[in-house]
Structure formats: C-alpha cells, structure tokens
Amino acid sequence: MKLTQITKLTLASLLMTMSLQAAGKKPEFNIHELINLPHPLQAILKNEINIKKLGLTQAQVDALNTKMLAVYPPAIQGMMYKASALEEQIKIEVLKNNKTPNELKDKIDTLEQIKRDVTTKHIESLNVMATILSPKQYQQGLKLFAKMKAKKMYTKLKKQFERK
C-alpha cells in the first residue's frame, strides 16, 4: 500500500505535534490547513478603526457580515473540530497501541480529506472577500491581518521571556 505525499505530510505534521506534546509543550495550533492562508476578515471587522482605515461602505460591511462571517466560520469550524477529534484518535492509536501508518491509512485519508475541505472553503472565502472589497481594500486588509498576527506573536514571545 503506497502512501500519498499529502498523507505523508499529514502524518509528519501529526508526529511533530505529538513530539511537542511529549516534550511538555503545547503547539500553538489545534489543526493545520493544507495551506497556511491569511484570515483578513478578523482584522478588517475587528474594530471601527480598521473599517474606517479601509474606507469600507456600510454595504461592504453588511456583505462581509452576511456573505462571509455568517457562512464560512461556522462551516470551517465544524470541520476543524472533526479533524481535531480525528487527530486525537490517531495520536492514541499511535502512542498507546503502536499502530502503523498502514493500519491508520483510512483515518489518515479521512483527516486529509477534511483538511482539503477546510482549505477549499478558506480559498472560497478569500475569493468572496475579494469580490466585496476593491483590490486596494483587499490588499490593505491582508496587511492589517499581517500586522495583527505579528503583534500577537510579539506579545506571545514577550510573555514567554517574561516567565523565564
């Protein structure tokens, strides 16, 4: 039985997570998508200041809320919970029952499919966002997200160093 490249990557990601947990470290993710894509909606709708920075109209804000916020997070989060539960099952099978990749093939394939579905939905959501915003607003939204993410990482690192 031949493992696909994506299955191998999925298993490698799973093993990396398990090694972090075995070392007493908590990974900063619950589950990875296949492609690490930005989540600019978080930054855009975070506060009125960002909405004003981008020059969004009320119609754009309403469209982001109805076509994006009400649709994609619930769909994606449901899939992420399923994937997370499946990852936990696989971890138990590997760590407690010494299962091999071949014995876990069906579960790994299911996990891979869920991650593909999450990635597809995420790409769809970014495409919808690009139709709601102007090209300039979309690029500015991506920059706002990058700044927000960098600030979160800085704060997290700062807290880690303060504890030591």
N, C-alpha and C positions, 0 to 999 in steps of 0.2 A: 504494500500500500504506500503510495507516494504522497508526501505532504506538499501542499502548495506553498508558494513563497509567502503569501499572506498568512496562512496557517502557521508557518514557522515564525513570522514576525509577531503574530498574536501570542504564540507560546513563549517567545522571548520576552515580550512585554509582561506577561503573566509571571514568568520566573523572576524578572527584575523586581516586580512588586513584592513577590514573596521574600526575596532576599533582603529587601529594605525592611519588611516587617520582621523578619527573623533577627535583624540587627537592632530591633527596637525602634526603628524609625518609621514614621507614618508617611507614606507617599502623599504628595500634595494633590493627587488626583484620585477620583473614585474609579474612573474608567476613561481610557483614551479613545478618541475617534481614530479613524484610519489616517486622517489628515488633520493636522492642527490648524484650524481655521479661526479667524478672529470672531468675536461676538460684539460687534459695534453697537448693537441695539442697547446693551447695558449702559454704555457710556452716553449715548445720544439721549435716551429718555431718563437718565439718572436725575437730572435736575433742570430747572428752568434756564439756568445759566448756559448749559450746553445747547439747549433748544434755541436760545437766542444767538449763541455763537455761530450756529449753523444757519441761522436765518430761516428756520422752518415755519411754514404756514400752519394754521390750525388744521387745515385739510390734510397736510402731511403728517402731523402728529396723530390725528384721528386714524389715518390709514395705517400708520405704524402700529397703533394700538389694536386695530381690528384685523388687519391682514397679517400682522407679524406676531405681536405679543399674545394675542388670543389663540393663535393657531400653532405656532412652532414650539414654544417651550413645553406646553403640555404633551405634545406628541413625542418630542425628543426625550423629555424627562422620563416618560413611561418606558421607553426603550432602554434608557440608561439604567433604570432600576432593574430591568430584566437582565441586562448584561452584567451588572454588578453582582446580582444573585448567582448568576451562572459562573462568574469568576470565582466566587466564594466556594461553590460546589467543586469546581475544578481544583482549587487550592487544597481542599480537604482530601479529594481523591489522590492528589499527588503526595501531599505531606503525610497523611495518615495511612493511606492504602497503597502507596508506591505504584500508582497507575502509570503506565507509559503513554507517550503521545498517541500511539496506535489505539490503545484502549480508550482513550479520551477523544478520538477523532470526531465522533458525532457531536459531542458537546463543544469542541473547539470550532467545528464547522458552524454550529448554531451561533456561537459567540461572534465568529467572523461575520456572519450574515447580519446580525444585529448591528454591529459596528458599521457595516456597509450602509445599512438603512439609516442610521444616525447621520453618517457623513452625507448621504444623499439629501436628507431633509435639511441639513445645515446649509448645503450648497443651494438648495431651493430657496431657503430663507434669505440668503445673501442676494440671490438674483431678484427676489421680490423687493427687497430693500432698495436695490439699485434702480428699480422701476419707479419707486416712490420718491426717491431723492434725486436731485440733479447730480451729474457726475462730480461737480465740485463739492457738494454737500456730502456725498458718499465718501470721497477721499478724506475730507475733514473728519467725518465720523470714524473712519479707520484710524486716523491719527489720534483722536480723542481716546479711543479704546487702547491704543498702544501706550499712551501716557498714563491712563488709569491702571493698566496692567503693570507698567514699570513702577508706579507709585506703590501698588500693593506688594510687589516683590521687594522693593526697598524697605517698606515697613516690616515685612516678614523677616528679612535678613537682619534688620536693626534689632528687632525683638530677640532673635536668636543670639546675637552677640551680647545683648544686654543681660541675658540669662547666665552667660558664662562668667 
